[in-house]
Amino acid sequence: MDIKTPKLDEVLEGARRSEPVLNFLAQRRSLLVRDMKGPGPNEKQLQLILRLAARVPDHRKLFPWRFLIFQGDARAQFGEHLADKFKRDFPDADHQRTEFERNRFLRAPLVIGVISGPVLCPRGTPKWEQELSAGAVCQNMLLAARASGFGAQWLTEWYAYDADIAEILGLQSSEKIAGFVYIGTPTVPPRERPRPDLAVKVKNWPL
Ligand SMILES: Cc1cc2nc3c(=O)[nH]c(=O)nc-3n(C[C@H](O)[C@H](O)[C@H](O)COP(=O)(O)O)c2cc1C
């Protein structure tokens, strides 16, 4: 069934209890990239994942983020840049390690770079809030991927913070990588991991 795009000003579904959604959130986990294989989302599934990912809170409707898609041969092509940069930074690195860099983006059939691009203006939306909105995009993307039947993991790794790689990716000086969301078909079922003790994390105020 197609997931409809609501029209502007359309009255949307009101809040209601949804056990499937609550269970989905209660069981949410990332899928480690080493446990991914193809296929990835097809074009229609990808467009839906992007549409749902972009549906995040965003102070003043600035939409301060954008996406870069890596699929097919582009993943290996980008891997060449990763290997080159890695070799320049670590000329003594062994062959195996350099090959790992070359194959990084081949670990999943689809990688989506989420780029945070805060729109800066005096007395406008604080940069921090705009960056948080990009984080929300990444999280929505994980949820949309999982609800589409795929596993996903939000990674940054070294290349999200490398100036030369940023240039290869065409980032403006005001832009940063919020994350690379790897998406693929799971080879193993998810397993629960430790979760925080909310008794420690939650306090009533006044203290
Ligand atoms: C901004 C951000 C960057 C992350 N980068 C990495 C990373 O580079 N390498 C890594 O192993 N995990 C990274 N993680 C963690 C994983 O995405 C994931 O959250 C974790 O493996 C399992 O958590 P989950 O199953 O509760 O989603 C990052 C998480 C966030 C929020």
PDBQT file of the ligand as one rigid body, heavy atoms in Angstrom, charges set to zero:
ROOT
HETATM    1  C1  LIG A 301      25.901  10.803  15.767  1.00  0.00    +0.000 C 
HETATM    2  C2  LIG A 301      26.215   9.347  15.932  1.00  0.00    +0.000 A 
HETATM    3  C3  LIG A 301      27.367   8.849  15.361  1.00  0.00    +0.000 A 
HETATM    4  C4  LIG A 301      27.715   7.504  15.511  1.00  0.00    +0.000 A 
HETATM    5  N1  LIG A 301      28.858   7.058  14.944  1.00  0.00    +0.000 NA
HETATM    6  C5  LIG A 301      29.236   5.802  15.145  1.00  0.00    +0.000 A 
HETATM    7  C6  LIG A 301      30.467   5.340  14.605  1.00  0.00    +0.000 A 
HETATM    8  O1  LIG A 301      31.188   6.074  13.937  1.00  0.00    +0.000 OA
HETATM    9  N2  LIG A 301      30.822   4.050  14.853  1.00  0.00    +0.000 N 
HETATM   10  C7  LIG A 301      30.020   3.198  15.610  1.00  0.00    +0.000 A 
HETATM   11  O2  LIG A 301      30.389   2.053  15.825  1.00  0.00    +0.000 OA
HETATM   12  N3  LIG A 301      28.833   3.619  16.093  1.00  0.00    +0.000 NA
HETATM   13  C8  LIG A 301      28.422   4.885  15.896  1.00  0.00    +0.000 A 
HETATM   14  N4  LIG A 301      27.227   5.302  16.401  1.00  0.00    +0.000 N 
HETATM   15  C9  LIG A 301      26.370   4.343  17.147  1.00  0.00    +0.000 C 
HETATM   16  C10 LIG A 301      25.446   3.493  16.264  1.00  0.00    +0.000 C 
HETATM   17  O3  LIG A 301      24.821   4.231  15.280  1.00  0.00    +0.000 OA
HETATM   18  C11 LIG A 301      24.310   2.824  17.042  1.00  0.00    +0.000 C 
HETATM   19  O4  LIG A 301      23.620   3.777  17.721  1.00  0.00    +0.000 OA
HETATM   20  C12 LIG A 301      24.759   1.780  17.982  1.00  0.00    +0.000 C 
HETATM   21  O5  LIG A 301      25.595   0.959  17.301  1.00  0.00    +0.000 OA
HETATM   22  C13 LIG A 301      23.606   0.896  18.514  1.00  0.00    +0.000 C 
HETATM   23  O6  LIG A 301      22.575   1.586  19.011  1.00  0.00    +0.000 OA
HETATM   24  P1  LIG A 301      21.024   1.186  18.778  1.00  0.00    +0.000 P 
HETATM   25  O7  LIG A 301      20.920  -0.235  18.396  1.00  0.00    +0.000 OA
HETATM   26  O8  LIG A 301      20.360   1.505  20.070  1.00  0.00    +0.000 OA
HETATM   27  O9  LIG A 301      20.542   2.111  17.702  1.00  0.00    +0.000 OA
HETATM   28  C14 LIG A 301      26.857   6.636  16.254  1.00  0.00    +0.000 A 
HETATM   29  C15 LIG A 301      25.681   7.147  16.809  1.00  0.00    +0.000 A 
HETATM   30  C16 LIG A 301      25.375   8.482  16.660  1.00  0.00    +0.000 A 
HETATM   31  C17 LIG A 301      24.100   8.987  17.279  1.00  0.00    +0.000 C 
ENDROOT
TORSDOF 0
